Amino acid sequence: MSITAPVTVENTLVLRLSADDFGTDSSPAGDARQFVAVLPQPGLGSATSVVLDRVDENAFDRIAVGYQVDGQTFERTWTKTNDLGSTVTYTLLNSATDDNYVSAA
C-alpha cells in the first residue's frame, strides 16, 4: 500500500492514497483502531473500500486518491459523512478529471 503520511490542513485530517490501495471487498477492521473506509463512486455504480488505521482515535476527514488514465494523473477527494466506528462512509467531494466526467457529487 502506498499510503502517504496523513497531514492536517486547517484542522482537517487528510490522507492521500493511490488507486492501487483499494479493493471492492475489504475485510472487516481488525481492532478498534481500524475502520473500513467506504468511498462511493457516483456514476461508476460501485464503491471502493480500504481498511485504515485511526489517527489519535479519529477517522480521516478527507481521503484523496491519485490515479492515472492514459498517462495522465488525476485525483478524487472524498469527505467524511458518517462514522459508525468500524465503518466510515465518505462522499465524493471533487474529481480532478477531464470535462466529460462528473466533477462534483
C-alpha positions as CSV (number, residue, x, y, z in Angstrom):
1,M,0.0,0.0,0.0
2,S,1.4,3.4,-0.9
3,I,-0.2,5.5,1.8
4,T,1.5,8.8,2.5
5,A,1.7,10.2,6.0
6,P,-1.6,11.9,7.0
7,V,-1.5,15.7,7.1
8,T,-3.7,18.2,8.9
9,V,-4.8,21.2,6.8
10,E,-6.8,23.8,8.5
11,N,-7.9,21.3,11.2
12,T,-8.9,18.7,8.6
13,L,-7.1,15.3,8.7
14,V,-6.3,14.4,5.1
15,L,-4.9,11.1,3.8
16,R,-3.5,10.6,0.3
17,L,-3.7,7.2,-1.3
18,S,-3.0,5.5,-4.7
19,A,-5.8,3.9,-6.6
20,D,-3.9,0.6,-6.3
21,D,-4.6,0.6,-2.5
22,F,-8.2,-0.3,-3.0
23,G,-10.3,-3.4,-3.5
24,T,-14.0,-3.9,-3.8
25,D,-14.1,-6.4,-0.9
26,S,-12.2,-5.2,2.1
27,S,-12.0,-7.4,5.2
28,P,-13.6,-6.1,8.4
29,A,-11.5,-3.8,10.6
30,G,-9.3,-5.9,12.9
31,D,-9.5,-3.8,16.0
32,A,-10.9,-0.6,17.5
33,R,-8.1,1.5,16.0
34,Q,-9.0,0.4,12.5
35,F,-12.0,1.2,10.2
36,V,-13.3,0.3,6.8
37,A,-13.4,3.5,4.7
38,V,-16.2,3.2,2.1
39,L,-15.8,5.6,-0.9
40,P,-18.8,5.6,-3.3
41,Q,-18.1,6.5,-6.9
42,P,-21.2,8.1,-8.3
43,G,-21.7,7.4,-12.0
44,L,-19.5,4.3,-11.8
45,G,-22.0,2.2,-9.9
46,S,-19.6,0.9,-7.3
47,A,-17.8,1.8,-4.2
48,T,-14.2,1.1,-3.2
49,S,-13.1,0.4,0.3
50,V,-9.9,0.0,2.3
51,V,-9.1,-0.8,5.9
52,L,-7.2,2.1,7.6
53,D,-5.9,3.0,11.0
54,R,-7.3,5.8,13.0
55,V,-5.1,8.7,14.0
56,D,-5.5,9.6,17.7
57,E,-8.8,7.8,17.6
58,N,-10.0,9.8,14.6
59,A,-11.0,8.7,11.1
60,F,-9.7,10.9,8.3
61,D,-11.8,13.9,7.5
62,R,-10.8,13.7,3.8
63,I,-9.3,11.0,1.6
64,A,-7.6,11.9,-1.7
65,V,-6.9,9.2,-4.2
66,G,-4.5,9.7,-7.0
67,Y,-4.8,7.6,-10.2
68,Q,-3.6,7.5,-13.8
69,V,-5.5,7.2,-17.0
70,D,-3.8,7.1,-20.4
71,G,-0.6,8.5,-18.8
72,Q,-2.4,11.5,-17.2
73,T,-2.6,11.9,-13.4
74,F,-5.9,12.7,-11.7
75,E,-7.2,12.9,-8.2
76,R,-10.5,12.3,-6.4
77,T,-11.3,13.6,-3.0
78,W,-13.9,12.3,-0.6
79,T,-15.2,13.9,2.6
80,K,-16.3,12.0,5.7
81,T,-20.1,11.9,6.1
82,N,-20.7,9.1,8.7
83,D,-18.5,7.5,11.3
84,L,-20.1,4.3,12.7
85,G,-17.0,3.1,14.4
86,S,-15.8,0.1,12.4
87,T,-17.2,1.6,9.1
88,V,-16.8,5.2,8.0
89,T,-18.7,6.4,4.9
90,Y,-17.4,9.2,2.7
91,T,-19.0,11.3,-0.1
92,L,-17.2,12.3,-3.3
93,L,-16.2,16.0,-2.9
94,N,-14.5,16.5,-6.2
95,S,-12.8,14.8,-9.1
96,A,-9.9,16.4,-11.0
97,T,-10.5,14.8,-14.4
98,D,-11.4,15.9,-17.8
99,D,-14.6,17.9,-18.6
100,N,-16.5,14.8,-19.6
101,Y,-16.7,13.4,-16.1
102,V,-18.8,14.5,-13.2
103,S,-16.6,16.8,-11.1
104,A,-18.8,17.0,-8.0
105,A,-21.4,14.8,-6.4
